[in-house]
Every structure is written in structure tokens, then in C-alpha cells.
Amino acid sequence: MLFHVRMNVNLPPEMPAAEATALKTKEKEIAQGLQSSGKWRHLWRIAGQYANISIFDVESVDELHTAISTLPLFPYMQIEVMPLCRHPSSVRGDDS
Ligand SMILES: O=C(O)C[C@H]1C=CC(=O)O1
């Protein structure tokens, strides 16, 4: 199942820099692990914003929720999820 996910990150300005750096380091490690596994298919920065557009390829909504809600930055993100299905005019033979 494919999901388009937008994540807007809002770290509190009063958060100590070391804490923010530790969260981002852990987030990167987990995000790269999910990308290596194929679950986090695309990760794109939205230009000019501390936000990303991602494509997740997971087995279920529950798996998506677990992946997103266990990210270290989850408490500081506003997240929008859009489920995707094939477009009848798509020329792609698969879901890539
Ligand atoms: O920077 C972000 O967009 C937030 C989050 C998503 C992946 C990651 O490493 O951090």
C-alpha cells in the first residue's frame, strides 16, 4: 500500500540545541533504515520549508502509523497522510 505523507516539523524554539541535534541524528538513522528496507520509498525536502514529502510503501495502515508515530520527531511534527491507488491513465507498469 502506498501513502503520500507530508511532515511539517515544528521544533520548539526553546529546545536546547543539543537535544534538537540528538533528535535529528536519531531520526536520520531510523529514516535511513526505513528507506533501506524499502518501506520509506521517497523522501523529499519541500524547498524553503522544514517539511518533507514522503512516499511510504507498507502492508497496512497500522504499519504506516507505527512507522510514523515511532519517529523521534513525531511529537514535533504535523503530519498529513493520503492513501494512493493506481491512476487509470498511468503509463507505469508497476507502482514505482
Ligand atoms: O527533516 C525532516 O523532514 C523530518 C524527518 C524526516 C526524515 C528525517 O530524517 O527527519
The ligand as a Tripos MOL2 file, in Angstrom:
@<TRIPOS>MOLECULE
LIG
   10    10     1     0     0
SMALL
NO_CHARGES

@<TRIPOS>ATOM
      1 O1         13.8030   16.5490    8.2220 O.co2     1 LIG1
      2 C1         12.6140   16.1600    8.1120 C.2       1 LIG1
      3 O2         11.9410   16.3860    7.1020 O.co2     1 LIG1
      4 C2         11.9470   15.4040    9.2420 C.3       1 LIG1
      5 C3         12.3560   13.9890    9.3210 C.3       1 LIG1
      6 C4         12.1120   13.1240    8.1830 C.2       1 LIG1
      7 C5         13.2160   12.4150    7.9210 C.2       1 LIG1
      8 C6         14.2470   12.8790    8.7450 C.2       1 LIG1
      9 O3         15.4120   12.4850    8.7820 O.2       1 LIG1
     10 O4         13.7750   13.8820    9.5180 O.3       1 LIG1
@<TRIPOS>BOND
     1     1     2 2
     2     2     3 1
     3     2     4 1
     4     4     5 1
     5     5     6 1
     6     5    10 1
     7     6     7 2
     8     7     8 1
     9     8     9 2
    10     8    10 1
@<TRIPOS>SUBSTRUCTURE
     1 LIG1         1 GROUP 0 **** ****
